[in-house]
Amino acid sequence: MHRAIASPIEELGESIMNREIPPLPYPKNALAPFIGGETVELHYEKHHKGYLEKLNKLLRGKREAELSLEELIRTARGDVFNNAAQVWNHNFYWLSMQPGGGGEPAHELAARIDRAFGSYIEFRAQFAGAAIGEFGSGWAWLVKGRDGRLFVCNSNDAENPLLRDLVPLLTIDVWEHAYYLDYRNERARYVEMFLDHLLNWDFVATNLTPAPPAGEGLADHDRPGRASAGSTRSRSARIASGS
């Protein structure tokens, strides 16, 4: 029997404000064989949690410790920005995947992708190109612009689309620690596996809807969140703000 809880993203934001890394939305071996349990263990426990530990040390005793991740991303520089953004980016990355995911979207989301890119095949080519072509460490994103248009972009190191006033919908981590144990230097194969077997279209659809007011919960994690009338804030922004 499920308890009444907020949607996954709202619950995630609440954890962020408590300066905790949210639990993974699936067991550590659930993405295998495409991403192995050892990769997830190291990535989540060492890299992801490591960014938060460094951030907490940097903020200890400072006024900025009361700011949300989104506020830190928009205002901080240097090590504080890098670690805050990497916490946010990783929170978003885990939710961008699900066991049994990947392939083409369905229904209204499929139509939205077709309107933006001409076809799913073109979206796939652009997203793969951004991820594979990112020089060094970074991220590839599906985002929504201020005009509502969907497009693909990439970012270097810890950079985040929030800095460009874009709404993140989906991301893939192309830092080597995300894939090296499973694919060595074959980033292209990792990206293909992500797109074909892991991509979480339900998460994309959720991020395209405005967020409900804080405190409006759902019965369980299996139901997509619903927007309330007059709510304009994206769910992905809730990840950073913690509201």
Helices and strands as residue ranges (DSSP letters): H 8-17, H 37-42, I 43-48, H 49-59, G 63-66, H 69-75, H 78-95, H 107-117, H 120-133, E 138-144, E 150-156, G 161-164, E 167-173, G 176-178, H 180-183, H 187-193, I 194-198, H 201-207, H 235-241
